[in-house]
Amino acid sequence: MEKFRREKLVENELKPKEKKNLAALWCDASLGTQEMPQNVEEMSNQNLKDWMYKSLMKEILIIIEKWGLEPEQELINKIKESKNSSERAKAEEKYILDCHQKVGRFLKQEAPFKEKSLKWDSWPGIMKESEDMNCLGSALIGIELLSRANIKNFIGSPPSHIINIVRLSNGDIWYLDFVNNNVREIDPKVIKIDKVPCLQLEDPNFDFTLIPLFETKDVVYNVISNFDFLKEMVKDDKIQNENIDKQAAIKYYEKFKQVFTRIHLSDVRYKLYSKQIKLNGSVEMRREKERISGLQDMVAKAVAMIEPKLTKEEVTLLIKSIGNNSTLAKDFLLGKKGKLSNKAISPLAAEFLSNYKNNLSKIKIKTPDLYQQIIERFLFKLLKKVELNER
């Protein structure tokens, strides 16, 4: 497989005032503890980004220790003591799965139905407060755990998501999404879009077909982007204030309003990370984002059909019944099986699947490929809910 490479790029220099304001936002809102360097206004863009990354990971290390996610030294030693790439890859795989279990056990402490926003649990300051994480928070923890064992890892950044991508010593590629309980080996092609290496894959386990790759230190871009998105949501009148994500955004924005209002984050993102901005604007990524948005919207509507008229206990039983019989449910929804036996699946689940199939009948006729993608993603999400509740 082609090696992942990074291209050097000369970027626009931030003004001294921009550097100071960004550092203030970073210390107060992102880190929550550290003081900014005295010479921050004199730093180059690269030195500023390096400091932001190091300070970020310093706080993530504290979180790992506090949450009991410290890796097993014995597993790290086995990786170091491996005699060849094949043996080392097996030890690396075992280490990854152990880290996955640790994160899973921590998340299991949370109630399966989280009536709170996780959208902003993506930097140390708020992660410490909420004792929770979203995909970005999970990726930050993954970076530290993987680096601890000297496992080569990258940031995977498909639209509206972020994960850890690992290359084992034998060349195998792994997809790590700890927070969504999706850890697996993948077999992608490696392509380039605007000089950025991307994994191209066709797999029903994923909404996306393109995963741009960046070095772990570039995760700072994702944190800054989330700050920018938070500000946008606060000001967006189209999003109702009752929305739990917006409520959380308003609360956090008001807490750090003084540092948020001093800086134009969209300008900072472009000056520091123009390669990411250019990639996001490419034809390929815009097309991918539109495709994913349409697919996820349909899947979300399908999942939402479950909840309005049911109690939480009924929802749990319904999800479990369908999730544990996903092959049977898939055959029925795709027309490979005519009827569902109440002996194989609960009456409630059978009724739901029949209604679901009828509601999507027009899509099945007009765009059968899209219909199959919706079914596969819907069942995959239900299966993951079952796994999350049982682990």
N, C-alpha and C positions, 0 to 999 in steps of 0.2 A: 504494500500500500504506500502511496505517496506520502512523504513526510509533511507534517504541518509546518509552514514557515510564516514568519511575520515580516512584512515589508516596512522599511523605515519611512517615516513621513514627517516633513517639516510643518509644524502647525503655527498658527498665529499666536503671538505672545500676549498673555493677559496684561492688562494695566496693573500697576502696583496696588491701586485701590481695589480692583477686582480680586486680586489675590488675597488681600487682607479680609475682604468681605466673605469670600468663599471659605477661607480658613476659619473664620468666626462661625459661619453656618455649620461647617464640618464638625468643629469642636462642640458646639452647643447642642445641635440637633442630632447629628449622626453618632458622635462618640458619647456625649453626655458627661465626660469626665476630664479629658485632657486639655492642656493649655496649648495654644498655637505657638509655633516657633517665633522667636523674637525677630528673625530676619526674613519673615515670610514674604514681605514685599520685594525682597531682592532675589528670591528664588526664581530659577527658570521654570517654565511650564513643566518640564520633565521632573525636576527636583520636587516641585509641588505635588505632582501626581504620585511620585514615589513616597513622599511623606504621608499623603492621604491613605495610600494602600497599607503602608506599614502600621500606621496608627489604627486603621480599621481592623487589621488582623490581630493587633495587640488586644483589642477589646473582645474580639471573637474568641481568642484563647481563654480569656477570663470567663466568658459564657460557657465554653465547653467544660471547663473545670467545675463551674457552679452547677451545671445541669447533669453532671455525671456522665459525660460523653467521652471521657478520656479513653484513647485506644489502648488495647492490650499490648504491653511491651513485648510479651512472648511472641505475638504474631509479627511484630516489627522485626524482631530478631530472626525469625524464620525467613523473612524476606531477605535480610542482609546476608544470612548464611547459605542461601541457595547457591547451588553449584553451576547451574546453567539457566538459560532464559525460560525454558519450559517449566522447570521446578520453581523458578522465581514467580512466573505468571500464576501458577497454582496457589502459591502463598499470598500473592497480591489479591487474587480473587477471594480467598478465605478472609483476608483482612477487610476487604470492601463489604462483604456480606455481614461481617461482625459489626462494622460501623453502622450499616443499615439497620441491623437489629437494635442497636443501642438507641438510635434516633427514633425507631419505631416504638420502643418501650417508653421513651420520654413522651412522645406524642400521645400514647395510649392513656396517659394520665389525664388528658383533656377529655371532656364529654364528647361523644360521637356527634352530637348536634351542637355546633358552636354558634350561638346567637350573638356573634360579635364579628367585627371586621378584622380580617387578617391582611388586608391589602397593603398596609404600611409596615408590617412586621419584618422589615427588610434591612434594618441597620441596628447596630448594638444598643443605642440609646433607648429605642422603643422595645426591642427584644427583651432587654433586661426588665423593663416595666411590665410587659405583658406575659413574659415567660412563654413565648410562643414564636413561631416563625412562619413566613410564607416561602415561596420558591427561592427568592433572592437570599433570604436569611439562611435557608437550607443550603444554598450553593456556597455561601461564605463559610459555613461550618464544614462543608465538604472539602473546600480548598485546604483548610487547616489540617483536617484529618488525613487527607491524601498526601499532602506535602510532608507530614510527619513521617510517613513511611517511604518517602522519596518515590512515590508513584506519579508518573507523568500525567498531568491533568490540565484540562483547558476549560474555559467557560463556553458553554453552548448557549447561543442566544437567538432562538427562533422567536417569531412575533409574540409579544406579550407573555413571554416565559423565559426562564433561565435555569440551566441545569449544569451539572458537572459532566464532562466528557473525559474518559480515561483511555489511555493507550497502555495496555499491559506490556510486559517485557517481551512477550512472544508476538506482539503486533496486534493482538485482538483489541477491538474497540468496545468499550462499555458505556452505556447511558445510565447516569445516576441522578434520579429525582427522588431523594430521600423522603421529602415531605409528602409526596403523592404515592409513596410506596411502589415506585416503578424503577426497578434496578435490573438491568438485563444487558446481555451482549447484543450488539447490533452489527450488521454487515452492510455498511454504507459505501457509496462511491464518494471520492473526494474531488470536488470541483472548485473553481474559483469564480467569485462574482466581485467585480471591481477590486481585484487583487486580494480579496479576503477569502481564505480557505473555508469551504462549507461542506458539510456532510449532506449528501443527497440520499434519501431512503424512501422506500415504499413499504410501509408496515402498518397494518390495521391498529396496532397498539398506540399509534401517534396521530394527532391531528395534522401535524406538519410533515412536509417532505424536504425542507431545507433547514439545516442547523448551522448558522455561521459560527466559526470558532475564533476565540480570542484568548490571549494569554491571561492568566489568572489576575495579574495586576490591573488589567483593563476593567475589572468588575467595579472599579470606582465610577466608571461611566454609568453603570446601571443604577447605582445609588443616587448619583446626581439626577439621572433621568426620573427616578421615582419622586425625588423632591420636586422636580418641575411638574410632574403629573399631579402631585398633591396640590400644588398651588393652582393649577388649572381647574381641578375639580372644585376647589373652594369657590372659585369665581364663576363657575359654570351654572347659570340660572336654569338650564334645561334639566339638571339633575336635582331632584327634590331633596330638601334638607332632611327628610325622613330616611333617606337612603343611609344604611349603616356605614358604608364606606365614606360617604361625604361627611357624616357626623364625626367619624374618627379623624378625617382630614381637617375639618374645621377646628376640632379640639387641639390637634397637634400644631396647626398653623398659628392659632392664637397664642399658644404657649411660647412659640419661637418667632412671633411676628416681627420683632425688631430685626432679627438677622435675615429673615426671609425677604423682607421688603427692601433690603439694601442691594440686592443683587438680581440681575437678569440671567436666570439659569439657562435659558435657551442660547444666549450668546456665549456663555461659559462652555456649555456642552460642545458647541461648534468649534470654538477656539482650541479646546483641549482634545476633542475626540472627533475631528472632522471625518475620519475614515468611517466611523460608525454611522454618522449622519448621512454620508454619501451612500453607504450600503443600503440603509433603510429607504432611501429615495430611489433606489434602482428599480427598473421595470420588474425584475424577477421577484424582489422582496415585496413590492407593492401588490403584485399579483398573488403572491403567497398569502399575504395578510388578508386580502379580500376573500380568498378561498376559505381560509381558516375561520374568519369571522362569520361567514355564512353557515359553515358546517357547525361551529360551536353554538350559534344561535338556535339552530334546529335541534341540536342535542339538548341544549338547556331547556328549551320549551318542552321537549319530551320528558326530561327528568322532572320538570315542574308540574307535569300532569299528575304525578304520583301524590303530591303532598296536600293540596288544598282541602280535601274532604276526609283526610285520614288523621288519626292520632299518631304521635311519634312512635308508639309501640307498633301500630299497624304498618307504618312506613318501614320500620326495621324488619318486621317479618316479611313484608313484600319484597324488599331488597334482597333479603337472605334467600327467599324462595326462588327468585329469578336468578340471582347470582350463582347459587349452587346448582342451577339447572340451565346454565347459559347456552350450552350446545343445543338443548331441546328448544329453548326460547328462540335462538337464532334460526333454527330450521323452520320453526313455525312462522316467524316474521318474514323470512325469505321465501316462503311458499313451498318449502321442501316437505313440510308436514302439515296435514290438513287440520287436525284437531289436537287439543291438549287434554290429556287425561288428568283428572283431579287427583289421581293416585300418585302421579309423578310431580305435580306442581300444585300449589295451594289454589283454591277456588278464587281467592282475591287476586292472585297473580295472573291466573288464566283470564279473568275478566279484564284486568288492566291491559294485558298484551293484546287481546282482541280489539279493545278500543283504540289502542295505540296503532295497531296495524291499519285499522279503518281510517284513522285520522291522517295517515301518511300515504293513503292509496294513490292520490293524485301525483305525488312525488315519485312513487314507485313506477307509475306508468310513463311519466314524462322523462324522468332522469333516473333510470334503474341503478346506475353506478353510484350516484349521490345517495340514493336510498340505502344501498348496501353499506356505504361509509357511515351513514347516520346510525344504522342498526349496530354495526360493529363497535362504534365509539360509545353508543348508549350502553350496550351490554358490558363493554370494558369498564366504563365508569361505575356501573353497579357492582361489578365483580371487585373492583378496588375498594368500594365502600364496605363490602363484606369483609375483605382482608384487613382493612384498617380497624374495623370494629372487633375483629377476633384476635388480632395480634397483641 
